[in-house]
Amino acid sequence: VLSSIDAVIRSPRAPPLIYRHSKGPVQNCVKENGQECGFEHLLPTIEMWADQLMAIKDLHRSLRKLTLEVMPWHITNAQDNKEAIRVEDLQFIVDAMLEEMENKEKSSQSPSLQTLLAIVSHFQKLFDVTSLHGVYPRMNEVYMKLGEMTNAMRNLHELLELDTSAPPTVVVDTVGKLCDIINENVTERVQQLLGTQDIHRIIDKLEEHECFFPPFQALIQELLCILEISNLDDILPTVKNLK
């Protein structure tokens, strides 16, 4: 048995701490060739290993709690009562958390919860939304209005033959100039229709019309009543028949 133990502890895979040459006289164990066994540190080392195995369970429990903080969506199997916890189990948990932290660093451009809350609050102030329930309807309304305005501006750009990059102020100025041109043309046509370029003569003619038309209208109405007819075209034939 001692030779088997000696073969194990002298293996290249064995920790250096498990075997040490005795500095004093040989204690309780001598090999067949007369050399010391070097087992005087075996018992403390085994006791230390036992403590480390218990500490591994505590470390595993702590890592699981930390996993719930770092990755609350991560589902772990209950292993508190597991008889043997391997170092690989601990390494797997640590690697998973490291990978999650690396992913968070890569996606650091994603807005935080505080940033999102600030954006929603700013939207409520800009568009006078009093509650969170009204944010989505107002967003839809703003989106529809923006679409209508974009279509209108696109159509105006095409109708006015403006470049698509022309700002709204240029569109407004162009529409204003076009309205001025139309108003000038209308004024000229009215003047041509009335046969005069003098606005004062136009006013005089309107005043003459106001003076002449009411008595003329009253006369016609009275004739219609006397002749007992209702149509202006029947006045002359009726008068001729009376002759």
DRENMI-533993 format. One line per 2 residues: number of its first residue (from 1); their letters; for each residue x, y, z of N, C-alpha, C. Coordinates in Angstrom, 1 decimal. Each point is the difference from the previous one (the first is absolute). Layout:
N
NUM	a	X Y Z X Y Z X Y Z ~ ...
END
This chain:
243
1	vl	0.8 -1.2 0.0 -0.8 1.2 0.0 0.9 1.2 0.0 ~ 1.0 0.0 0.9 0.9 1.2 0.0 0.7 0.2 -1.3
3	ss	0.4 -1.0 -0.7 0.6 0.1 -1.3 -1.0 0.6 -1.0 ~ -1.2 -0.4 0.1 -1.0 0.5 -0.9 -0.2 1.5 0.2
5	id	-0.1 0.4 1.3 -0.2 1.4 0.4 1.2 0.8 -0.5 ~ 1.2 -0.6 0.2 1.2 0.7 -0.4 0.0 0.2 -1.5
7	av	-0.5 -1.0 -0.7 0.0 0.2 -1.5 -0.9 1.1 -0.4 ~ -1.2 0.1 0.7 -0.9 1.1 -0.3 0.5 1.3 0.2
9	ir	0.6 0.2 1.2 0.4 1.4 0.4 1.3 0.4 -0.7 ~ 0.7 -1.0 -0.5 1.2 0.4 -0.8 -0.4 0.1 -1.5
11	sp	-1.2 -0.1 -0.4 -0.5 0.1 -1.4 0.2 1.5 -0.4 ~ 0.4 0.2 -1.3 0.1 1.4 -0.4 -1.3 0.8 0.1
13	ra	-1.1 -0.6 0.1 -1.3 0.7 0.1 -0.3 0.4 1.4 ~ 0.7 -0.6 1.0 -0.3 0.3 1.4 0.5 1.3 0.4
15	pp	-0.7 0.8 0.8 0.4 1.3 0.5 1.3 -0.1 0.8 ~ 0.9 1.0 -0.1 1.3 -0.1 0.7 -0.2 0.0 1.5
17	li	-1.1 0.5 0.5 -0.2 0.1 1.4 -0.2 -1.3 0.7 ~ -0.4 -1.0 -0.8 -0.4 -1.3 0.6 1.2 -0.8 0.4
19	yr	1.2 0.2 -0.5 1.2 -0.7 0.3 1.1 0.9 0.3 ~ 0.6 -0.2 1.1 1.2 0.7 0.4 1.0 -0.9 0.6
21	hs	1.3 0.2 -0.2 1.0 -0.8 0.7 0.1 0.5 1.4 ~ 0.1 -0.9 0.9 0.2 0.4 1.4 1.4 0.6 0.3
23	kg	0.0 1.1 0.7 1.2 0.6 0.4 0.6 -0.7 1.2 ~ -0.9 -0.6 0.8 0.5 -0.7 1.3 0.1 -1.5 -0.2
25	pv	0.0 -0.7 1.1 0.1 -1.5 -0.1 -1.3 -0.5 -0.6 ~ 0.1 -1.2 -0.6 -1.1 -0.7 -0.6 -1.0 -0.3 1.0
27	qn	-1.3 0.2 -0.3 -1.1 -0.2 1.0 -0.9 -1.1 -0.5 ~ -0.1 -1.1 0.7 -1.0 -1.1 -0.1 0.0 -0.7 -1.3
29	cv	0.7 0.5 -1.0 -0.1 -0.7 -1.3 1.4 0.0 -0.7 ~ 0.5 -1.1 -0.4 1.2 -0.1 -0.7 -0.2 -1.0 -1.2
31	ke	0.5 0.4 -1.2 -0.2 -0.9 -1.1 0.9 -1.2 0.1 ~ -0.2 -0.9 -0.9 0.8 -1.2 0.0 1.5 0.3 -0.3
33	ng	0.2 1.1 -0.8 1.4 0.3 -0.3 0.6 0.9 1.0 ~ -0.7 0.3 1.1 0.5 0.7 1.1 -0.2 1.5 -0.1
35	qe	-0.7 0.5 -1.1 -0.3 1.5 -0.1 -1.3 0.3 0.7 ~ 0.0 1.2 0.4 -1.2 0.5 0.7 -1.2 0.1 -0.9
37	cg	-1.2 -0.2 0.5 -1.2 0.1 -0.8 -0.5 1.4 -0.3 ~ 0.3 0.9 0.9 -0.4 1.4 -0.3 -1.5 0.2 0.2
39	fe	-0.7 -0.7 0.8 -1.5 0.1 0.2 -0.4 0.9 1.1 ~ 1.0 0.7 0.6 -0.3 0.8 1.2 -1.0 1.1 -0.3
41	hl	-0.1 0.5 -1.2 -0.9 1.1 -0.4 -1.2 -0.4 -0.6 ~ -0.2 -1.4 -0.1 -1.2 -0.5 -0.7 -1.3 0.3 0.7
43	lp	0.0 -0.2 1.3 -1.3 0.3 0.7 -0.4 1.4 0.0 ~ 0.9 1.0 0.3 -0.4 1.4 -0.1 -0.5 0.4 -1.4
45	ti	0.7 -0.6 -1.0 -0.5 0.4 -1.3 -1.4 -0.5 -0.3 ~ -0.2 -1.3 0.4 -1.4 -0.5 -0.2 -1.0 0.8 0.8
47	em	0.3 0.4 1.2 -0.9 0.8 0.8 -0.3 1.4 -0.8 ~ 1.1 0.5 -0.5 -0.1 1.3 -0.7 -0.9 -0.2 -1.3
49	wa	0.1 -1.2 -0.6 -0.8 -0.3 -1.2 -1.5 -0.1 0.4 ~ -0.2 -0.6 1.2 -1.4 -0.1 0.4 -0.6 1.3 0.3
51	dq	0.8 0.9 0.6 -0.5 1.4 0.2 -0.3 0.7 -1.3 ~ 0.9 -0.2 -1.0 -0.2 0.6 -1.3 -1.2 -0.5 -0.7
53	lm	-0.3 -1.3 0.1 -1.2 -0.6 -0.6 -1.3 0.6 0.6 ~ 0.0 0.3 1.3 -1.1 0.6 0.7 -0.1 1.5 -0.5
55	ai	1.2 0.6 -0.2 0.0 1.4 -0.4 -0.5 0.1 -1.5 ~ 0.2 -1.1 -0.8 -0.5 0.0 -1.4 -1.5 0.1 0.0
57	kd	-0.6 -0.7 0.9 -1.5 0.0 0.1 -0.5 1.5 0.3 ~ 0.7 0.6 1.0 -0.4 1.4 0.3 0.3 0.9 -1.1
59	lh	1.1 -0.2 -0.7 0.3 0.8 -1.2 -1.0 -0.2 -1.1 ~ -0.4 -1.2 -0.2 -1.0 -0.3 -1.0 -1.3 0.7 0.3
61	rs	-0.4 0.0 1.3 -1.3 0.6 0.4 0.1 1.6 -0.2 ~ 1.2 0.5 0.3 0.2 1.5 -0.2 0.0 0.3 -1.5
63	lr	0.6 -0.8 -0.8 0.0 0.3 -1.4 -1.4 -0.1 -0.6 ~ -0.8 -0.9 0.5 -1.4 -0.1 -0.5 -0.8 1.3 0.4
65	kl	0.2 0.5 1.2 -0.6 1.2 0.4 0.4 1.2 -0.9 ~ 1.3 0.0 -0.3 0.6 1.1 -0.9 -0.6 -0.2 -1.4
67	tl	-0.2 -1.2 -0.5 -0.6 -0.2 -1.3 -1.4 0.6 -0.1 ~ -0.8 -0.2 1.1 -1.3 0.6 0.0 0.0 1.5 0.0
69	ev	1.1 0.6 0.5 0.1 1.5 -0.1 0.4 0.4 -1.4 ~ 1.0 -0.7 -0.6 0.5 0.4 -1.3 -0.9 -0.5 -1.1
71	mp	-0.5 -1.2 0.1 -0.9 -0.5 -1.0 -1.3 -0.6 0.6 ~ -0.9 0.9 0.4 -1.2 -0.4 0.7 -0.9 -0.9 -0.9
73	wh	0.2 0.0 -1.3 -0.8 -0.8 -0.9 0.6 -1.4 -0.1 ~ 1.2 -0.2 0.5 0.7 -1.3 -0.1 -0.6 -1.0 1.0
75	it	-0.4 -1.1 -0.5 -0.6 -1.1 0.8 1.1 -1.0 0.4 ~ 0.2 -0.2 1.3 1.0 -0.9 0.5 -0.7 -1.1 0.7
77	na	0.6 -1.2 -0.1 -0.6 -1.2 0.8 0.5 0.1 1.4 ~ -0.9 -0.4 0.9 0.3 0.0 1.4 1.1 -1.1 0.3
79	qd	1.2 0.5 0.5 1.1 -0.9 0.2 0.5 0.1 1.4 ~ -0.8 0.6 0.9 0.5 0.2 1.4 0.2 -1.3 0.7
81	nk	-0.8 -1.0 -0.4 0.1 -1.3 0.7 0.8 -1.0 -0.8 ~ 0.7 0.5 -1.0 0.8 -0.9 -0.8 1.2 -0.5 0.8
83	ea	0.2 -1.3 -0.1 1.1 -0.6 0.9 1.3 0.5 -0.5 ~ 0.3 0.1 -1.2 1.3 0.3 -0.5 -0.1 1.2 -1.0
85	ir	0.6 1.1 0.3 0.0 1.1 -1.0 1.4 0.1 -0.6 ~ 0.1 0.0 -1.3 1.2 0.0 -0.6 0.5 1.4 -0.3
87	ve	1.3 0.1 -0.2 0.5 1.3 -0.3 -0.5 0.5 -1.4 ~ -0.3 -1.0 -0.9 -0.6 0.3 -1.3 -1.3 0.8 0.2
89	dl	-0.8 -0.4 1.0 -1.3 0.7 0.2 0.2 1.4 0.3 ~ 1.0 0.3 0.9 0.3 1.4 0.3 0.6 0.7 -1.2
91	qf	0.8 -0.6 -0.7 0.6 0.6 -1.2 -1.1 0.4 -1.0 ~ -0.9 -0.9 -0.2 -1.1 0.2 -0.9 -0.8 1.3 0.4
93	iv	-0.3 0.1 1.3 -0.8 1.2 0.4 0.8 1.3 -0.2 ~ 1.3 -0.1 0.3 0.9 1.2 -0.2 0.0 0.4 -1.4
95	da	0.2 -1.0 -0.9 0.1 0.2 -1.4 -1.3 0.6 -0.6 ~ -1.1 -0.5 0.5 -1.3 0.6 -0.4 -0.1 1.5 0.4
97	ml	0.4 0.3 1.2 -0.1 1.4 0.4 1.0 0.9 -0.7 ~ 1.2 -0.5 -0.3 0.9 0.7 -0.8 -0.5 0.3 -1.4
99	ee	-0.6 -1.0 -0.6 -0.6 0.1 -1.3 -1.1 1.1 0.0 ~ -0.8 0.0 1.0 -1.1 0.9 0.1 0.6 1.4 0.2
101	me	1.0 0.2 0.8 0.7 1.3 0.1 0.6 0.5 -1.3 ~ 0.6 -0.9 -0.7 0.5 0.4 -1.3 -1.0 0.4 -1.0
103	nk	-1.2 -0.7 0.0 -1.1 0.4 -0.8 -0.5 1.4 0.4 ~ -0.1 0.2 1.3 -0.5 1.3 0.4 1.0 1.1 -0.5
105	ek	1.3 -0.2 0.1 1.0 1.0 -0.5 -0.2 0.2 -1.5 ~ -0.3 -1.1 -0.7 -0.1 0.2 -1.5 -1.3 0.8 -0.3
107	ss	-1.0 -0.2 0.8 -1.3 0.7 -0.2 -0.1 1.2 0.9 ~ 1.1 0.6 0.4 -0.1 1.1 0.9 -0.7 1.2 -0.7
109	qs	-0.1 0.0 -1.3 -0.7 1.1 -0.6 -1.5 -0.1 0.2 ~ -0.5 -1.1 0.4 -1.5 -0.1 0.3 -0.3 0.9 1.2
111	ps	-1.1 0.7 -0.1 -0.4 1.0 1.0 -0.4 -0.7 1.3 ~ 0.4 0.6 1.1 -0.4 -0.6 1.3 -1.4 0.4 0.4
113	lq	-0.5 -0.6 1.1 -1.4 0.2 0.4 -0.2 1.5 0.3 ~ 1.0 0.6 0.6 -0.1 1.5 0.4 -0.1 0.8 -1.3
115	tl	0.8 -0.4 -1.0 -0.1 0.8 -1.3 -1.3 -0.2 -0.6 ~ -0.6 -1.2 0.0 -1.3 -0.2 -0.6 -1.1 0.8 0.7
117	la	0.1 0.0 1.3 -1.0 0.8 0.8 0.1 1.5 -0.3 ~ 1.3 0.5 -0.2 0.1 1.4 -0.3 -0.5 0.3 -1.4
119	iv	0.1 -0.9 -0.9 -0.5 0.2 -1.4 -1.5 0.0 0.1 ~ -0.7 -0.9 0.7 -1.4 0.0 0.1 -0.5 1.3 0.7
121	sh	0.7 0.4 1.0 -0.4 1.2 0.7 0.1 1.2 -0.9 ~ 1.1 0.1 -0.8 0.2 1.1 -0.9 -1.1 0.0 -1.1
123	fq	-0.4 -1.2 -0.5 -1.1 -0.1 -1.0 -1.3 0.6 0.6 ~ -0.3 -0.4 1.3 -1.2 0.5 0.6 0.0 1.5 0.1
125	kl	1.1 0.6 0.3 0.1 1.5 0.1 -0.2 0.6 -1.4 ~ 0.7 -0.5 -1.0 -0.1 0.6 -1.3 -1.4 -0.1 -0.6
127	fd	-0.7 -1.1 0.2 -1.3 -0.2 -0.7 -1.2 0.0 1.0 ~ 0.3 0.5 1.2 -1.1 0.3 1.0 -0.8 -1.3 0.3
129	vt	0.8 -1.1 0.3 -0.6 -1.2 0.4 0.0 -0.1 1.5 ~ -1.1 -0.2 0.7 -0.1 0.0 1.4 0.2 -1.3 0.7
131	sl	-0.1 -1.1 -0.8 0.1 -1.3 0.6 0.8 -0.9 -1.0 ~ 0.5 -1.1 0.6 0.7 -1.0 -0.8 -0.9 -0.7 -1.0
133	hg	-1.3 -0.1 0.4 -0.9 -0.7 -0.9 -0.2 0.8 -1.3 ~ 0.2 1.3 0.1 -0.2 0.9 -1.2 1.2 0.1 -0.9
135	vy	1.1 -0.6 0.4 1.2 0.2 -0.8 -0.1 -0.7 -1.4 ~ -0.5 -1.3 0.0 -0.1 -0.7 -1.3 -1.0 0.7 -0.9
137	pr	-1.2 0.3 0.5 -1.0 0.7 -0.9 0.6 1.3 -0.6 ~ 0.7 0.8 0.9 0.6 1.2 -0.5 1.1 -0.2 -1.0
139	mn	0.8 -1.1 0.2 1.0 -0.4 -0.9 -0.6 -0.3 -1.4 ~ -1.1 -0.8 0.0 -0.7 -0.3 -1.2 -0.5 1.3 -0.7
141	ev	-0.5 0.9 0.8 -0.6 1.2 -0.6 1.2 0.8 -0.6 ~ 1.1 0.2 0.7 1.1 0.7 -0.6 0.5 -0.6 -1.2
143	ym	0.1 -1.4 0.0 0.5 -0.7 -1.2 -0.9 0.3 -1.2 ~ -1.4 -0.1 0.2 -0.9 0.3 -1.1 0.2 1.4 -0.5
145	kl	0.0 1.0 0.9 0.2 1.4 -0.4 1.3 0.2 -0.7 ~ 1.0 -0.6 0.4 1.3 0.1 -0.6 -0.1 -0.6 -1.4
147	ge	-0.6 -1.1 -0.2 -0.2 -0.6 -1.3 -0.8 0.9 -1.0 ~ -1.0 0.6 0.6 -0.8 0.9 -0.9 0.8 1.2 -0.4
149	mt	0.7 0.6 0.9 0.9 1.1 -0.3 1.1 -0.3 -1.0 ~ 0.6 -1.2 0.2 1.0 -0.4 -0.9 -0.5 -0.2 -1.4
151	na	-1.2 -0.6 -0.1 -0.6 -0.2 -1.4 -0.4 1.4 -0.6 ~ -0.5 0.9 0.8 -0.4 1.3 -0.5 1.3 0.8 -0.5
153	mr	1.0 -0.1 0.8 1.2 0.7 -0.4 0.6 -0.6 -1.3 ~ -0.1 -1.4 -0.1 0.5 -0.6 -1.2 -0.8 0.4 -1.2
155	nl	-1.3 0.1 0.1 -0.8 0.4 -1.1 0.3 1.5 -0.4 ~ 0.2 0.9 1.1 0.3 1.4 -0.3 1.3 0.1 -0.7
157	he	1.0 -0.8 0.4 1.3 0.0 -0.7 -0.2 -0.3 -1.5 ~ -0.8 -1.0 -0.3 -0.2 -0.4 -1.4 -0.8 1.0 -0.7
159	ll	-1.1 0.6 0.6 -0.8 1.0 -0.7 0.8 1.2 -0.3 ~ 0.8 0.5 1.0 0.7 1.2 -0.2 1.4 -0.2 -0.7
161	el	0.2 -1.3 -0.3 1.3 -0.3 -0.7 1.2 0.4 0.8 ~ -0.1 -0.3 1.3 1.1 0.3 0.9 0.8 -1.3 0.2
163	dt	1.3 0.2 0.4 0.8 -1.1 0.4 -0.5 -0.6 1.3 ~ 0.1 -1.3 0.1 -0.5 -0.7 1.2 0.7 0.4 1.3
165	sa	1.2 0.6 -0.2 0.8 0.4 1.2 -0.4 1.4 0.5 ~ -0.9 0.7 -0.8 -0.4 1.3 0.4 -0.7 0.0 1.3
167	pp	0.3 0.9 1.0 -0.6 0.0 1.3 -1.4 0.6 -0.1 ~ -0.8 -0.3 1.0 -1.4 0.5 0.0 -0.1 1.5 -0.2
169	tv	1.0 0.8 0.5 -0.1 1.5 -0.1 0.0 0.3 -1.5 ~ 0.8 -0.7 -0.8 0.0 0.3 -1.4 -1.3 -0.3 -0.7
171	vv	-0.6 -1.1 0.5 -1.3 -0.4 -0.6 -1.0 1.1 0.3 ~ -0.1 0.5 1.3 -0.9 1.0 0.4 0.2 1.3 -0.8
173	dt	1.3 0.4 -0.2 0.2 1.2 -0.8 -0.4 -0.1 -1.4 ~ 0.2 -1.2 -0.6 -0.4 -0.2 -1.4 -1.5 0.0 -0.1
175	vg	-0.7 -0.6 0.9 -1.5 0.1 0.0 -0.5 1.4 0.2 ~ 0.7 0.8 0.8 -0.4 1.4 0.2 0.2 0.8 -1.3
177	kl	1.1 -0.2 -0.6 0.2 0.7 -1.3 -1.0 -0.4 -1.0 ~ -0.3 -1.3 -0.1 -1.0 -0.5 -0.9 -1.4 0.7 0.2
179	cd	-0.4 0.1 1.3 -1.2 0.6 0.4 0.0 1.5 -0.5 ~ 1.1 0.7 0.2 0.1 1.4 -0.4 -0.2 0.1 -1.5
181	ii	0.6 -0.9 -0.7 -0.1 0.0 -1.5 -1.5 -0.2 -0.4 ~ -0.6 -1.0 0.7 -1.4 -0.3 -0.4 -0.9 1.2 0.4
183	ne	0.2 0.7 1.1 -0.8 1.1 0.4 0.2 1.2 -1.0 ~ 1.2 0.2 -0.4 0.3 1.0 -1.0 -0.8 -0.3 -1.3
185	nv	0.0 -1.2 -0.5 -0.7 -0.4 -1.2 -1.5 0.2 0.2 ~ -0.5 -0.4 1.1 -1.4 0.2 0.3 -0.4 1.5 -0.1
187	te	0.8 0.8 0.6 -0.3 1.5 0.0 0.0 0.5 -1.5 ~ 1.0 -0.4 -0.7 0.0 0.4 -1.4 -1.2 -0.5 -0.8
189	rv	-0.4 -1.2 0.2 -1.1 -0.5 -0.7 -1.3 0.7 0.4 ~ -0.2 0.3 1.3 -1.1 0.8 0.4 -0.1 1.4 -0.7
191	qq	1.2 0.6 0.0 0.1 1.3 -0.7 -0.4 -0.1 -1.5 ~ 0.5 -1.1 -0.6 -0.3 -0.2 -1.4 -1.5 -0.2 -0.2
193	ll	-0.6 -0.8 0.9 -1.4 -0.4 -0.1 -0.9 1.3 0.1 ~ 0.4 0.9 0.9 -0.8 1.2 0.2 0.4 1.1 -1.0
195	gt	0.9 -0.3 -0.9 0.4 1.0 -1.0 0.7 1.2 0.5 ~ 0.7 -0.1 1.1 0.7 1.2 0.5 1.1 -0.5 0.8
197	qd	1.0 0.9 0.1 1.2 -0.3 0.8 0.0 0.9 1.3 ~ -1.1 0.8 0.0 -0.1 1.0 1.1 -0.9 -0.6 1.1
199	ih	0.6 -0.2 1.2 -0.8 -0.5 1.1 -1.1 0.9 0.5 ~ 0.2 1.3 -0.2 -1.0 0.9 0.4 -1.2 0.0 -0.9
201	ri	0.2 -0.3 -1.3 -1.1 -0.1 -0.9 -0.8 -1.3 0.3 ~ 0.7 -1.1 0.4 -0.6 -1.2 0.4 -0.9 0.3 1.2
203	id	0.4 0.7 0.9 -0.8 0.4 1.2 -1.2 0.8 -0.4 ~ 0.2 0.9 -0.9 -1.2 0.8 -0.5 -1.0 -0.9 -0.7
205	kl	0.4 -1.0 -0.8 -0.9 -0.8 -0.6 -0.8 -0.9 1.0 ~ 0.7 -0.4 1.0 -0.7 -0.8 1.0 -1.0 0.8 0.8
207	ee	0.4 1.3 0.2 -1.0 0.9 0.7 -1.2 0.2 -0.9 ~ 0.2 0.2 -1.3 -1.1 0.2 -0.9 -0.9 -1.2 0.0
209	he	0.6 -1.2 0.0 -0.7 -1.2 0.0 -0.9 -0.1 1.3 ~ 0.6 0.4 1.1 -0.8 0.0 1.3 -1.1 1.0 -0.1
211	cf	0.1 1.1 -0.7 -1.0 1.0 -0.1 -1.1 -0.5 -1.0 ~ 0.4 -0.6 -1.1 -1.0 -0.4 -1.0 -0.7 -1.3 0.3
213	fp	0.7 -0.9 0.4 -0.6 -1.4 0.1 -1.2 -0.1 1.0 ~ 0.0 0.6 1.2 -1.1 -0.2 0.9 -1.3 0.5 -0.6
215	pf	-0.1 1.3 -0.6 -1.2 0.4 -0.6 -0.5 -0.8 -1.2 ~ 1.0 -0.4 -0.8 -0.3 -0.9 -1.1 -0.6 -1.3 0.4
217	qa	0.6 -0.6 1.0 -0.6 -1.2 0.6 -1.4 0.2 0.5 ~ -0.2 1.1 0.7 -1.4 0.2 0.5 -1.0 0.2 -1.1
219	li	0.4 0.7 -1.1 -0.9 0.2 -1.1 -0.3 -1.3 -0.7 ~ 1.0 -0.9 -0.2 -0.3 -1.3 -0.6 -0.9 -0.8 0.9
221	qe	0.2 0.0 1.3 -0.8 -0.8 0.9 -1.5 0.5 -0.1 ~ -0.1 1.3 -0.1 -1.4 0.6 0.0 -0.7 -0.4 -1.3
223	ll	0.7 0.1 -1.2 -0.5 -0.5 -1.3 -0.4 -1.4 0.1 ~ 0.8 -0.9 0.6 -0.4 -1.4 0.1 -1.3 -0.2 0.7
225	ci	-0.1 0.8 1.1 -1.3 -0.1 0.8 -1.2 0.5 -0.8 ~ 0.2 1.2 -0.7 -1.1 0.6 -0.7 -0.5 -1.0 -1.2
227	le	1.0 -0.5 -0.7 -0.3 -0.8 -1.1 -0.3 -1.5 0.4 ~ 0.2 -0.3 1.2 -0.3 -1.3 0.6 0.8 -1.1 -0.8
229	is	1.2 0.3 -0.1 1.0 -1.0 -0.6 1.2 -0.1 1.0 ~ 0.8 -1.1 -0.3 1.1 -0.2 0.9 1.3 -0.1 -0.7
231	nl	0.0 0.1 -1.3 1.2 -0.1 -0.8 0.3 1.3 -0.7 ~ 1.3 0.5 0.1 0.4 1.2 -0.7 -0.2 0.0 -1.5
233	dd	0.1 -1.2 -0.6 -0.1 -0.1 -1.4 -1.5 0.2 -0.5 ~ -0.9 -0.2 0.9 -1.4 0.2 -0.3 -0.5 1.4 0.0
235	il	0.8 1.0 0.5 -0.4 1.3 0.1 -0.4 0.7 -1.3 ~ 1.0 -0.1 -1.0 -0.3 0.6 -1.3 -1.2 -0.6 -0.7
237	pt	-0.1 -1.3 -0.1 -1.2 -0.6 -0.7 -1.3 0.4 0.7 ~ 0.0 0.1 1.3 -1.2 0.4 0.7 -0.4 1.4 -0.3
239	vk	1.0 0.9 0.0 -0.3 1.4 -0.3 -0.5 0.2 -1.4 ~ 0.6 -0.7 -1.0 -0.5 0.0 -1.4 -1.4 -0.4 -0.1
241	nl	-0.4 -1.0 0.8 -1.3 -0.5 -0.1 -1.0 1.0 0.5 ~ 0.5 0.8 1.0 -0.9 1.0 0.6 -0.3 1.1 -1.0
243	k	0.9 0.3 -1.0 -0.2 1.0 -1.0 -1.1 -0.5 -1.0
END
